[in-house]
Amino acid sequence: ARIVELLRIGPEDRVLEIGPGPGAITGIIHERGPAEFRLIEKDSYWAAHHAELERPAPAVQVLNADALAFPWESLEGPWKIISNLPYNVGSPLMWDIVSRTPDLTRAVFMVQKEVADRMQVGPGTKDYGALSLAVQYYASPYIVANVPPNCFIPRPNVGSAVIRLTRYQEPPVQVKDPKLMFKLIRASFNQRRKTLQNGLNNSPEISFSKEEITKAIESLGVSPSVRGEALSLEQFAQLANYFVQ
């Protein structure tokens, strides 16, 4: 119930839940009476279970599908998304949701504590990476609660956390080509031990020459031997903007 409250569901809202399973939070969401309510459930047994339940309005639309293959771009209008995410797919699924859902307004997820930490840390920390930058470009992340292993049966080997993402109306940095910026980000973190210059130069996604890459990095006022983990979101935006002047 506390997790659902964080979503702030109103009568005009569209809500999507990923992986409802037996429906621990599904019923609570339904009681809040959103205008539209959809479920994405990979397990055909639980998908059929929810499809067969007779609930009063609003009707629940059930999609028996893998969220990792879901066309997030197809969600028209503002949406709120909630899930106790499967921990083995938390990072890639989070990337897809925040970067590809056109009108995501708010999201609440329970994820592995390590993944939650990764979403809100800054440059120079061991957890800082591509996911940190993707989330922080699109939304303001806030860890609402830490959930220790003894809250679960069976007890897992890792801690969990509930994180709330509030979508920015305008990104915190100005970048002319966000797709290029995220290509640069991915290339910078694919091989963390490499310098930024080598990471970009070796990436099949980056078509610029080594000389162009060197000049672009130097335009930030840093050495080409710097590692990607030292750059802020603003610096990655500046790097991308250099290439599209």
Order of alpha helices (4+ residues) and beta strands (2+ residues): alpha-beta-alpha-beta-alpha-beta-beta-alpha-beta-alpha-alpha-beta-beta-alpha-alpha-alpha-alpha
